[in-house]
Amino acid sequence: MLAQRLLHSAHLLTFAALFASGVLLLWPELRSTLIGGYSLVVRALHCWVGIPFVALPALILAGSGRRALAAKPGAFALRTLWRRLHIGATMAMSVLFTLTGAVLWADPETLERINDGSRAAHNWLTWAAAGLVGLHLVEIVVSGVAERVAGVEIRRDPVR
């Protein structure tokens, strides 16, 4: 359970920083309005935060083992299906974000052809991830409402 919370917190913090800096890079007018420019600082921050985005989950997984993160649910339900989809999408998108981000971080002149496709994929992934985060937040609200209506706790897994 601790490993799940650490993984969730690490991904939450690094994704939020990457999303915010990515939006500022994508819209220079917004960046100028909010922080007065600093495109090189924002770009460097975006690139360097990408390292813990990849490294922290890998370290948590290595330190805790796969079983600590993927505990078998008690019974199969729609929530189980959603959780599996959510985890699978998060893992796949993290790998794709990492690959496309690494290409963008590399020398742009050397990888010019790949760079355009990578940038498009990276931008698309950003909006897809934002949508999934939105769905995740809706799921949290719906679970909370269901808990209050039913009078039982359904959102958290029991600590083993």
FIKOLZA-1660 file (N, C-alpha, C; in steps of 0.1 Angstrom, whole numbers, plus 5000, padded with zeros to 4 digits):
% residues 160
   i   px   py   pz ch aa at
   1 5008 4988 5000  A  M  N
   1 5000 5000 5000  A  M CA
   1 5009 5013 5000  A  M  C
   2 5019 5012 5008  A  L  N
   2 5028 5024 5008  A  L CA
   2 5035 5026 4994  A  L  C
   3 5039 5015 4988  A  A  N
   3 5045 5016 4975  A  A CA
   3 5035 5023 4965  A  A  C
   4 5022 5019 4966  A  Q  N
   4 5012 5025 4957  A  Q CA
   4 5010 5040 4959  A  Q  C
   5 5010 5043 4972  A  R  N
   5 5009 5058 4975  A  R CA
   5 5021 5066 4971  A  R  C
   6 5033 5060 4973  A  L  N
   6 5045 5066 4968  A  L CA
   6 5045 5068 4953  A  L  C
   7 5041 5057 4946  A  L  N
   7 5041 5058 4931  A  L CA
   7 5031 5068 4927  A  L  C
   8 5019 5069 4933  A  H  N
   8 5009 5078 4929  A  H CA
   8 5014 5093 4932  A  H  C
   9 5020 5095 4943  A  S  N
   9 5025 5108 4947  A  S CA
   9 5036 5113 4937  A  S  C
  10 5045 5103 4934  A  A  N
  10 5056 5107 4926  A  A CA
  10 5051 5110 4912  A  A  C
  11 5042 5102 4907  A  H  N
  11 5036 5105 4893  A  H CA
  11 5028 5118 4894  A  H  C
  12 5021 5120 4904  A  L  N
  12 5012 5132 4905  A  L CA
  12 5021 5145 4905  A  L  C
  13 5031 5145 4913  A  L  N
  13 5040 5157 4914  A  L CA
  13 5048 5160 4901  A  L  C
  14 5054 5149 4896  A  T  N
  14 5062 5151 4883  A  T CA
  14 5053 5154 4871  A  T  C
  15 5041 5147 4870  A  F  N
  15 5032 5150 4859  A  F CA
  15 5027 5164 4860  A  F  C
  16 5023 5169 4872  A  A  N
  16 5018 5182 4873  A  A CA
  16 5028 5192 4869  A  A  C
  17 5041 5191 4873  A  A  N
  17 5052 5200 4869  A  A CA
  17 5054 5199 4854  A  A  C
  18 5054 5187 4848  A  L  N
  18 5056 5186 4834  A  L CA
  18 5044 5192 4826  A  L  C
  19 5032 5189 4831  A  F  N
  19 5021 5195 4824  A  F CA
  19 5021 5210 4824  A  F  C
  20 5023 5216 4836  A  A  N
  20 5023 5231 4837  A  A CA
  20 5035 5237 4829  A  A  C
  21 5046 5231 4829  A  S  N
  21 5057 5237 4821  A  S CA
  21 5055 5234 4806  A  S  C
  22 5049 5223 4803  A  G  N
  22 5046 5220 4789  A  G CA
  22 5036 5230 4783  A  G  C
  23 5026 5233 4791  A  V  N
  23 5016 5243 4786  A  V CA
  23 5022 5256 4784  A  V  C
  24 5031 5260 4794  A  L  N
  24 5038 5273 4792  A  L CA
  24 5048 5273 4780  A  L  C
  25 5053 5262 4777  A  L  N
  25 5062 5261 4765  A  L CA
  25 5053 5261 4752  A  L  C
  26 5041 5255 4752  A  L  N
  26 5033 5254 4741  A  L CA
  26 5026 5268 4738  A  L  C
  27 5023 5276 4748  A  W  N
  27 5017 5289 4746  A  W CA
  27 5026 5300 4752  A  W  C
  28 5035 5305 4743  A  P  N
  28 5044 5316 4748  A  P CA
  28 5037 5328 4753  A  P  C
  29 5025 5332 4748  A  E  N
  29 5018 5343 4752  A  E CA
  29 5014 5341 4767  A  E  C
  30 5009 5329 4770  A  L  N
  30 5005 5326 4784  A  L CA
  30 5017 5327 4793  A  L  C
  31 5029 5321 4788  A  R  N
  31 5041 5321 4796  A  R CA
  31 5045 5336 4799  A  R  C
  32 5045 5344 4789  A  S  N
  32 5048 5358 4790  A  S CA
  32 5039 5365 4800  A  S  C
  33 5027 5363 4800  A  T  N
  33 5017 5369 4809  A  T CA
  33 5019 5364 4823  A  T  C
  34 5021 5351 4825  A  L  N
  34 5022 5346 4838  A  L CA
  34 5036 5348 4845  A  L  C
  35 5046 5346 4838  A  I  N
  35 5060 5347 4844  A  I CA
  35 5069 5356 4837  A  I  C
  36 5065 5362 4826  A  G  N
  36 5073 5372 4819  A  G CA
  36 5084 5367 4810  A  G  C
  37 5082 5355 4804  A  G  N
  37 5092 5350 4795  A  G CA
  37 5098 5337 4801  A  G  C
  38 5111 5338 4802  A  Y  N
  38 5119 5327 4808  A  Y CA
  38 5118 5314 4801  A  Y  C
  39 5117 5314 4787  A  S  N
  39 5115 5302 4780  A  S CA
  39 5126 5292 4782  A  S  C
  40 5138 5296 4783  A  L  N
  40 5149 5287 4784  A  L CA
  40 5149 5280 4798  A  L  C
  41 5145 5288 4808  A  V  N
  41 5144 5282 4822  A  V CA
  41 5132 5272 4822  A  V  C
  42 5121 5276 4816  A  V  N
  42 5109 5267 4816  A  V CA
  42 5113 5254 4808  A  V  C
  43 5120 5255 4797  A  R  N
  43 5124 5244 4789  A  R CA
  43 5133 5235 4797  A  R  C
  44 5143 5241 4803  A  A  N
  44 5152 5233 4811  A  A CA
  44 5145 5226 4823  A  A  C
  45 5136 5233 4829  A  L  N
  45 5129 5227 4840  A  L CA
  45 5121 5215 4835  A  L  C
  46 5114 5217 4824  A  H  N
  46 5106 5206 4818  A  H CA
  46 5114 5194 4814  A  H  C
  47 5126 5196 4809  A  C  N
  47 5135 5185 4805  A  C CA
  47 5140 5178 4818  A  C  C
  48 5144 5185 4828  A  W  N
  48 5150 5179 4839  A  W CA
  48 5140 5172 4848  A  W  C
  49 5127 5177 4848  A  V  N
  49 5117 5170 4856  A  V CA
  49 5113 5157 4850  A  V  C
  50 5115 5156 4837  A  G  N
  50 5113 5143 4830  A  G CA
  50 5121 5132 4835  A  G  C
  51 5133 5135 4841  A  I  N
  51 5141 5124 4846  A  I CA
  51 5135 5118 4859  A  I  C
  52 5130 5126 4869  A  P  N
  52 5123 5119 4880  A  P CA
  52 5110 5113 4876  A  P  C
  53 5104 5118 4865  A  F  N
  53 5091 5112 4860  A  F CA
  53 5093 5098 4857  A  F  C
  54 5105 5095 4851  A  V  N
  54 5108 5081 4847  A  V CA
  54 5115 5074 4859  A  V  C
  55 5124 5080 4865  A  A  N
  55 5133 5074 4875  A  A CA
  55 5125 5070 4888  A  A  C
  56 5117 5079 4893  A  L  N
  56 5110 5076 4906  A  L CA
  56 5101 5064 4905  A  L  C
  57 5093 5062 4895  A  P  N
  57 5085 5050 4895  A  P CA
  57 5094 5037 4893  A  P  C
  58 5104 5038 4885  A  A  N
  58 5113 5027 4884  A  A CA
  58 5120 5023 4897  A  A  C
  59 5124 5033 4905  A  L  N
  59 5130 5031 4918  A  L CA
  59 5120 5025 4928  A  L  C
  60 5108 5030 4928  A  I  N
  60 5098 5025 4937  A  I CA
  60 5094 5011 4933  A  I  C
  61 5093 5008 4920  A  L  N
  61 5090 4994 4916  A  L CA
  61 5101 4985 4919  A  L  C
  62 5114 4989 4917  A  A  N
  62 5125 4981 4921  A  A CA
  62 5126 4978 4936  A  A  C
  63 5123 4989 4943  A  G  N
  63 5124 4987 4958  A  G CA
  63 5113 4979 4965  A  G  C
  64 5101 4979 4958  A  S  N
  64 5090 4973 4965  A  S CA
  64 5086 4960 4958  A  S  C
  65 5089 4958 4946  A  G  N
  65 5085 4947 4938  A  G CA
  65 5071 4948 4932  A  G  C
  66 5069 4941 4922  A  R  N
  66 5057 4943 4914  A  R CA
  66 5044 4939 4922  A  R  C
  67 5046 4929 4931  A  R  N
  67 5034 4925 4938  A  R CA
  67 5029 4935 4948  A  R  C
  68 5038 4944 4953  A  A  N
  68 5033 4954 4962  A  A CA
  68 5025 4965 4954  A  A  C
  69 5027 4966 4942  A  L  N
  69 5020 4976 4934  A  L CA
  69 5008 4970 4927  A  L  C
  70 5008 4958 4924  A  A  N
  70 4997 4951 4917  A  A CA
  70 4990 4941 4925  A  A  C
  71 4986 4944 4937  A  A  N
  71 4979 4934 4945  A  A CA
  71 4966 4930 4938  A  A  C
  72 4964 4917 4939  A  K  N
  72 4952 4911 4933  A  K CA
  72 4939 4916 4940  A  K  C
  73 4930 4922 4933  A  P  N
  73 4917 4926 4939  A  P CA
  73 4909 4914 4944  A  P  C
  74 4901 4917 4954  A  G  N
  74 4893 4906 4960  A  G CA
  74 4883 4900 4951  A  G  C
  75 4876 4908 4943  A  A  N
  75 4866 4903 4933  A  A CA
  75 4867 4912 4921  A  A  C
  76 4864 4906 4910  A  F  N
  76 4864 4914 4897  A  F CA
  76 4851 4922 4897  A  F  C
  77 4853 4935 4893  A  A  N
  77 4841 4944 4892  A  A CA
  77 4845 4954 4882  A  A  C
  78 4836 4963 4879  A  L  N
  78 4838 4974 4869  A  L CA
  78 4850 4982 4874  A  L  C
  79 4850 4984 4887  A  R  N
  79 4861 4992 4893  A  R CA
  79 4875 4986 4890  A  R  C
  80 4875 4972 4891  A  T  N
  80 4888 4965 4888  A  T CA
  80 4892 4967 4873  A  T  C
  81 4882 4966 4865  A  L  N
  81 4885 4968 4850  A  L CA
  81 4890 4983 4848  A  L  C
  82 4884 4992 4854  A  W  N
  82 4888 5006 4853  A  W CA
  82 4902 5008 4858  A  W  C
  83 4905 5002 4870  A  R  N
  83 4919 5003 4876  A  R CA
  83 4929 4997 4867  A  R  C
  84 4926 4986 4861  A  R  N
  84 4936 4979 4852  A  R CA
  84 4938 4988 4839  A  R  C
  85 4927 4993 4834  A  L  N
  85 4928 5002 4822  A  L CA
  85 4936 5015 4826  A  L  C
  86 4934 5020 4838  A  H  N
  86 4941 5032 4842  A  H CA
  86 4956 5030 4844  A  H  C
  87 4959 5019 4850  A  I  N
  87 4973 5016 4853  A  I CA
  87 4980 5013 4839  A  I  C
  88 4974 5005 4831  A  G  N
  88 4980 5002 4818  A  G CA
  88 4982 5014 4809  A  G  C
  89 4972 5023 4809  A  A  N
  89 4973 5035 4801  A  A CA
  89 4984 5044 4807  A  A  C
  90 4984 5045 4820  A  T  N
  90 4995 5053 4826  A  T CA
  90 5009 5048 4823  A  T  C
  91 5011 5035 4824  A  M  N
  91 5024 5029 4820  A  M CA
  91 5027 5031 4806  A  M  C
  92 5018 5029 4797  A  A  N
  92 5020 5030 4782  A  A CA
  92 5023 5045 4779  A  A  C
  93 5015 5054 4785  A  M  N
  93 5018 5068 4782  A  M CA
  93 5031 5073 4788  A  M  C
  94 5034 5068 4799  A  S  N
  94 5047 5072 4805  A  S CA
  94 5059 5068 4796  A  S  C
  95 5058 5056 4791  A  V  N
  95 5069 5051 4782  A  V CA
  95 5069 5060 4769  A  V  C
  96 5057 5063 4763  A  L  N
  96 5057 5071 4751  A  L CA
  96 5061 5085 4754  A  L  C
  97 5057 5091 4765  A  F  N
  97 5062 5104 4769  A  F CA
  97 5077 5104 4770  A  F  C
  98 5082 5094 4776  A  T  N
  98 5097 5093 4778  A  T CA
  98 5104 5092 4765  A  T  C
  99 5100 5084 4756  A  L  N
  99 5106 5082 4743  A  L CA
  99 5105 5095 4735  A  L  C
 100 5093 5101 4734  A  T  N
 100 5092 5113 4726  A  T CA
 100 5099 5125 4732  A  T  C
 101 5099 5125 4745  A  G  N
 101 5106 5136 4752  A  G CA
 101 5121 5135 4750  A  G  C
 102 5126 5123 4750  A  A  N
 102 5141 5120 4748  A  A CA
 102 5145 5125 4734  A  A  C
 103 5136 5122 4724  A  V  N
 103 5139 5126 4711  A  V CA
 103 5139 5141 4710  A  V  C
 104 5129 5148 4716  A  L  N
 104 5129 5162 4716  A  L CA
 104 5140 5169 4723  A  L  C
 105 5146 5162 4733  A  W  N
 105 5157 5167 4741  A  W CA
 105 5170 5166 4733  A  W  C
 106 5171 5156 4725  A  A  N
 106 5183 5154 4717  A  A CA
 106 5185 5165 4707  A  A  C
 107 5196 5165 4700  A  D  N
 107 5200 5175 4691  A  D CA
 107 5189 5176 4680  A  D  C
 108 5182 5188 4679  A  P  N
 108 5171 5188 4669  A  P CA
 108 5176 5188 4654  A  P  C
 109 5188 5192 4651  A  E  N
 109 5192 5192 4637  A  E CA
 109 5195 5177 4633  A  E  C
 110 5200 5169 4642  A  T  N
 110 5204 5156 4639  A  T CA
 110 5191 5147 4637  A  T  C
 111 5181 5150 4644  A  L  N
 111 5169 5142 4644  A  L CA
 111 5157 5150 4638  A  L  C
 112 5159 5159 4629  A  E  N
 112 5149 5168 4624  A  E CA
 112 5136 5161 4619  A  E  C
 113 5138 5150 4612  A  R  N
 113 5126 5143 4607  A  R CA
 113 5118 5136 4618  A  R  C
 114 5125 5130 4627  A  I  N
 114 5119 5123 4638  A  I CA
 114 5113 5133 4648  A  I  C
 115 5120 5145 4649  A  N  N
 115 5116 5155 4659  A  N CA
 115 5102 5160 4656  A  N  C
 116 5098 5162 4644  A  D  N
 116 5084 5167 4641  A  D CA
 116 5073 5157 4645  A  D  C
 117 5075 5144 4642  A  G  N
 117 5066 5134 4646  A  G CA
 117 5066 5132 4661  A  G  C
 118 5077 5133 4667  A  S  N
 118 5078 5132 4682  A  S CA
 118 5071 5144 4689  A  S  C
 119 5073 5155 4684  A  R  N
 119 5066 5167 4690  A  R CA
 119 5051 5166 4689  A  R  C
 120 5046 5161 4677  A  A  N
 120 5032 5159 4675  A  A CA
 120 5027 5149 4685  A  A  C
 121 5034 5138 4686  A  A  N
 121 5030 5127 4695  A  A CA
 121 5030 5132 4710  A  A  C
 122 5041 5139 4713  A  H  N
 122 5042 5144 4727  A  H CA
 122 5031 5154 4730  A  H  C
 123 5027 5162 4721  A  N  N
 123 5016 5172 4723  A  N CA
 123 5003 5164 4724  A  N  C
 124 5001 5154 4716  A  W  N
 124 4988 5146 4716  A  W CA
 124 4987 5139 4729  A  W  C
 125 4998 5133 4733  A  L  N
 125 4999 5126 4746  A  L CA
 125 4995 5135 4758  A  L  C
 126 5000 5147 4757  A  T  N
 126 4997 5157 4768  A  T CA
 126 4982 5159 4770  A  T  C
 127 4975 5161 4759  A  W  N
 127 4961 5163 4760  A  W CA
 127 4954 5150 4763  A  W  C
 128 4958 5139 4758  A  A  N
 128 4952 5126 4762  A  A CA
 128 4954 5124 4777  A  A  C
 129 4966 5127 4782  A  A  N
 129 4968 5125 4796  A  A CA
 129 4960 5134 4805  A  A  C
 130 4958 5147 4800  A  A  N
 130 4950 5156 4807  A  A CA
 130 4936 5151 4808  A  A  C
 131 4931 5145 4797  A  G  N
 131 4917 5139 4797  A  G CA
 131 4916 5128 4807  A  G  C
 132 4926 5119 4807  A  L  N
 132 4926 5108 4816  A  L CA
 132 4927 5113 4831  A  L  C
 133 4934 5123 4834  A  V  N
 133 4935 5129 4847  A  V CA
 133 4921 5134 4851  A  V  C
 134 4914 5141 4841  A  G  N
 134 4901 5146 4843  A  G CA
 134 4891 5134 4847  A  G  C
 135 4892 5123 4839  A  L  N
 135 4884 5111 4842  A  L CA
 135 4887 5106 4856  A  L  C
 136 4900 5106 4859  A  H  N
 136 4904 5101 4872  A  H CA
 136 4898 5109 4883  A  H  C
 137 4898 5122 4882  A  L  N
 137 4892 5131 4892  A  L CA
 137 4877 5129 4893  A  L  C
 138 4870 5127 4881  A  V  N
 138 4856 5124 4881  A  V CA
 138 4853 5111 4889  A  V  C
 139 4862 5101 4887  A  E  N
 139 4860 5088 4894  A  E CA
 139 4862 5090 4909  A  E  C
 140 4871 5099 4913  A  I  N
 140 4873 5101 4927  A  I CA
 140 4860 5108 4933  A  I  C
 141 4854 5117 4926  A  V  N
 141 4842 5124 4931  A  V CA
 141 4831 5114 4931  A  V  C
 142 4829 5106 4921  A  V  N
 142 4818 5096 4920  A  V CA
 142 4820 5086 4932  A  V  C
 143 4832 5081 4934  A  S  N
 143 4834 5072 4945  A  S CA
 143 4831 5078 4958  A  S  C
 144 4835 5091 4960  A  G  N
 144 4832 5098 4972  A  G CA
 144 4817 5099 4975  A  G  C
 145 4809 5103 4964  A  V  N
 145 4795 5104 4965  A  V CA
 145 4789 5090 4969  A  V  C
 146 4793 5080 4961  A  A  N
 146 4788 5066 4964  A  A CA
 146 4791 5062 4978  A  A  C
 147 4803 5065 4984  A  E  N
 147 4806 5062 4997  A  E CA
 147 4796 5068 5007  A  E  C
 148 4793 5081 5005  A  R  N
 148 4784 5088 5014  A  R CA
 148 4770 5083 5013  A  R  C
 149 4765 5080 5001  A  V  N
 149 4752 5074 4999  A  V CA
 149 4751 5060 5005  A  V  C
 150 4760 5052 5002  A  A  N
 150 4760 5038 5007  A  A CA
 150 4764 5037 5021  A  A  C
 151 4772 5046 5026  A  G  N
 151 4776 5046 5040  A  G CA
 151 4788 5036 5042  A  G  C
 152 4795 5032 5031  A  V  N
 152 4806 5023 5032  A  V CA
 152 4818 5029 5024  A  V  C
 153 4829 5025 5028  A  E  N
 153 4841 5029 5021  A  E CA
 153 4845 5020 5010  A  E  C
 154 4844 5025 4997  A  I  N
 154 4847 5017 4985  A  I CA
 154 4860 5021 4978  A  I  C
 155 4865 5033 4981  A  R  N
 155 4876 5038 4973  A  R CA
 155 4889 5033 4977  A  R  C
 156 4891 5030 4989  A  R  N
 156 4905 5025 4994  A  R CA
 156 4906 5010 4996  A  R  C
 157 4917 5005 4993  A  D  N
 157 4919 4991 4995  A  D CA
 157 4924 4989 5009  A  D  C
 158 4920 4978 5015  A  P  N
 158 4924 4975 5029  A  P CA
 158 4939 4973 5030  A  P  C
 159 4945 4978 5041  A  V  N
 159 4959 4976 5043  A  V CA
 159 4961 4962 5047  A  V  C
 160 4971 4955 5040  A  R  N
 160 4973 4941 5044  A  R CA
 160 4986 4940 5052  A  R  C
% end
